[in-house]
Amino acid sequence: MMLELRPNCECCGRDLPPDSEEARICTYECTFCAACAENILKGVCPNCGGNFSPRPIRPAHMLAKHPASAKRVVKDGGCLKLAS
């Protein structure tokens, strides 16, 4: 199975293109920007309780064959609701 490479932070909605070094994911591929993952969520996924890792970058030549997801997911209430 291949990573979806989701296009945004679930917390603040920030765009995270496939080549973003700011994307963080958990084992279920919940996707957050580095700022939210570290500063708001304190390194713990609010959906599953797991930790975050930097999302791998898919090489540009492979994006044509296996494109990133366009489906945006943003949690109701944003960062503050997720962190509580």
C-alpha positions in Angstrom: 0.0 0.0 0.0 1.2 3.5 -0.9 1.0 6.6 1.2 -1.8 9.0 0.2 0.4 12.1 0.7 -2.6 14.1 2.0 -2.5 17.8 0.9 -3.0 19.6 4.2 -2.7 19.8 8.0 -5.7 18.3 9.7 -5.3 20.9 12.5 -4.8 24.3 10.8 -5.5 23.5 7.2 -2.1 24.6 6.0 -1.1 23.3 2.5 1.4 20.5 2.6 2.5 19.7 -1.0 4.0 16.3 -1.7 7.5 17.7 -1.4 6.9 19.5 1.9 9.5 18.9 4.6 7.0 20.3 7.1 4.5 17.3 6.9 4.2 15.0 9.8 2.3 11.7 9.8 1.3 9.0 12.3 1.1 5.3 11.6 -2.5 5.8 10.2 -1.2 8.7 8.0 -3.1 11.4 9.9 -1.3 14.4 8.5 -0.3 17.6 10.4 2.2 20.4 9.8 5.4 20.4 11.9 4.2 23.4 13.9 0.9 21.9 14.9 2.4 18.5 15.6 5.1 19.8 17.8 3.7 23.0 19.4 -0.1 22.3 19.7 -0.3 18.5 19.8 3.0 17.9 21.6 4.0 15.0 19.4 0.9 12.9 20.0 -1.7 12.2 17.3 -5.1 13.2 18.6 -6.8 10.6 16.5 -4.9 7.4 17.5 -2.5 8.5 20.3 0.6 7.5 18.2 3.7 9.6 17.6 4.6 11.6 14.5 7.4 11.1 11.9 8.4 13.3 9.0 6.4 12.3 5.9 8.6 10.8 3.2 8.9 12.8 0.0 7.9 11.0 -3.1 10.2 11.8 -6.0 8.7 14.1 -8.6 9.1 11.5 -11.4 7.0 9.1 -9.4 4.2 11.6 -8.7 3.1 11.3 -12.3 2.6 7.6 -11.8 1.3 7.7 -8.2 -0.2 11.2 -7.6 -0.8 12.7 -4.2 -4.3 12.8 -2.7 -6.4 15.9 -3.3 -8.8 15.1 -0.5 -8.5 17.7 2.3 -9.3 16.8 5.9 -9.6 19.5 8.5 -10.9 18.6 12.0 -13.9 20.6 13.3 -12.7 23.2 15.8 -9.1 23.0 14.5 -6.0 22.8 16.7 -7.5 23.9 20.1 -10.2 21.3 20.0 -7.8 18.5 19.0 -5.3 19.4 21.8 -7.9 19.3 24.5 
